[in-house]
Amino acid sequence: MAPFRVLGMTDVLLRGGRPWGQESSADILIRGGQIDHVGSGVDAPDASVIDITGQLVLPGLVEAHCHLDKTLYGGPWVPHSADDTLAGRIGNDLSRRAELGVPSVERVTALLRRMSAYGTTQVRTHTDIDPLVGLRGVEAVREAAAGVPVDVRQVAFPQHGLLTNPGTAELLEEALKGGVEAVGGLDPAGIDRDPVRHLDLIFGLAERYGAHLDIHLHDGGSLGGWELELITERTRVLGLGGRVTVSHAYALGQLDDAHLDRLAHGFAEAGVALATAAVYSFPVPPLKRLRAAGVTVACGHDGVRDLWGPYGSGDMLERAMHLAYRSTFRADDDIELALEAATYGGARVLGLDGYGLAPGDRADLVVVPASGPAEAVVVHPARTLVMKDGTVLHN
């Protein structure tokens, strides 16, 4: 992995690459931080020319679900110490974060730099908020993001409970008042034991502050299915379509086909999106079936080298490969769905405007030596070029 560096350039002509979704090669002219023109034989005598003949051009990768504030990346190796239960992992995180200096601006910065080098240009991160840590995680992530060319949006996340952890609700509201873009939730039934009050609170905050909403839902089976119905109905009634995401949603990998189809139809109709990390052996929402129903699906790493687990590289092409593998995809068209989750799906979840490979879109681009999207996912090759807002960062 090449070191982080900004190479600059104003007008850039990428010569001879193949934009994802096009059958033939094309030149891409970048001006003023945007894609100005896409076509063959583009003439731009004042532009700096970069030859990418035969390589695949992707929009900037989107990390739609991670926990930057928790990361131990860039520090010494820390052996994993949590047990295999959700409660055990939460308790381990709570008891050891002060000892290990979590959250750390330096470690968050190191991870963001690694993500940038891999071509990630947009990140949504769930930042722990509770009476012990207060808003220190929000501040650490904000400080780190200010020095790295990645757009970072935070979710005010009640990792250690909301109703069960007095003072947390007030801190979530304080975070939203301070500019945090989204409010989070966590297992309204399984952790807080009162799904109606939990959803009343977080939907109320989202509505009051015009915020997005992203709910961790680990609860499985029929309980998780019921909670998904509650979330969908509230989204529809409050008109919050396009602003609500459910992360993990393990229940979707466990329900019968009829129940799954009803939920998928409801998600698409109400505008509820899903985010998955496809980690370990936890159930993975059926990506192909959900996309066929018109449901937006994004993906992310979840944790990267933290107290919840030692894995994670920061490479969203590798994460897309994990999603495709866990989905048992083999055909190129199916594997491409995983890449969509790591790009356009994430962009829809974050509500990004001007995202893509068309003239007028922001010039957030990644170039890889691959014949097509499936190879890019399976091989996740070294990045030839990474561009953010028209500036070449890595080449």
C-alpha positions, 0 to 999 in steps of 0.5 A, a space after each residue: 500500500 502506497 503512503 498517503 499523499 496528495 498529488 494535486 492537479 486541476 484539470 485532469 484527463 483520464 485516458 482510455 479507461 472503461 467506466 463501470 457500466 459502459 461496454 467500451 473504453 472512454 476518456 474522462 475529463 475532470 474540471 473544477 472537481 467534477 466530471 466534465 465529459 465522458 467520451 472517446 477522443 476527448 481533446 483537452 490540451 490544458 489538462 494533465 493526462 493520465 493513461 489508464 488504458 484498459 482499466 476499470 473506473 469506479 465511483 469512489 467507494 462508500 463505507 456505509 457502516 463502521 465504528 471509527 471511534 472504536 478502532 485500535 488500528 495503527 497501535 500495537 496488537 491487542 489480543 481479543 478478550 471478549 466472549 461470544 455473546 452480544 452482552 459480553 462484547 458490549 461489556 468488554 468494550 465498555 470495560 477496556 476502552 479507557 485502558 486502551 485509549 479509545 477513542 484515539 484521534 491518531 488511530 482514527 486518522 490512521 484508519 481513515 488514511 488507509 481507507 482513502 488509499 483503498 479508494 473510499 471517499 465517503 464514510 458513515 460511522 456509528 460513534 458511541 455516546 453514553 454518560 461515561 464517554 460523553 461526546 469525546 468520540 464525536 469530537 475525536 472522529 471530527 478532528 481526525 476527519 478534518 485532516 483526511 480527504 474523506 467525507 465522514 458522517 457520524 451516527 450518534 450511537 447508543 452502543 450500551 443501551 438507550 432506555 437502560 442507560 440513563 442520560 444517553 438520550 440527552 447526549 444523543 440530542 446534544 450530538 444532533 444539536 452539534 451537527 451530527 448527521 444521524 441518530 442511531 438505535 440498538 435492538 429496541 426489544 433485545 437490549 432496551 426491552 421496550 421497542 415502542 418507547 425506544 422507537 418513539 425516542 429515536 424517530 422523534 429525534 430524527 424528525 425534530 432535527 431533520 436527521 437520518 436514522 440508522 438502527 442496529 438490529 441484531 435481534 433475530 427470527 420472528 422478534 427481529 421480523 416484528 421490529 422490522 415491521 414496526 420500523 417500516 410502519 413508522 418510517 411510512 407514517 412519518 414520511 421519513 423514506 430515504 432517511 432510515 436504515 436498518 443495519 445488520 438485520 440478521 432476522 432477514 437471513 432467518 425468516 421464511 420466504 413469505 415473511 421476507 417478501 412482505 418485509 422487502 415490499 414494505 421496505 421498498 414502499 416506505 423507503 427503508 434501506 439496509 446495511 450489512 457487514 457480512 461478518 463472521 457466521 451471522 446471517 446475511 440479508 438476502 442481497 439478490 432478493 432484496 435488490 430485486 424487490 427494489 430495496 436499497 442495500 449498502 455494506 461496510 466493515 462494522 468494526 476494524 481492529 477493535 475490541 469487538 474483533 481483530 479483523 478488518 482491512 479498510 478495503 471496501 472492495 475486499 468487504 464487497 468480496 466478503 458480502 458476495 462470498 457469504 451470499 454464495 454468489 458465483 456468477 458475475 452479475 450476482 457478484 456485481 450486486 456486492 460492488 453496487 452495495 459498496 458504491 451506489 447503495 451506500 451513496 443512496 443510504 447517505 443521501 449523496 447528490 452528484 455521485 456516480 460516473 456521469 458528467 456533472 457528478 463529483 470527481 470521486 473516482 477509483 481506478 483498478 486493473 480489472 476487466 470488469 466489476 466481478 474481477 474487481 470484487 474477487 481480486 480486489 487488486 491494488 488501486 491504480 488511482 484514487 481521486 477525491 473532488 478532482 484531486 489525485 490522492 494516490 497514483 
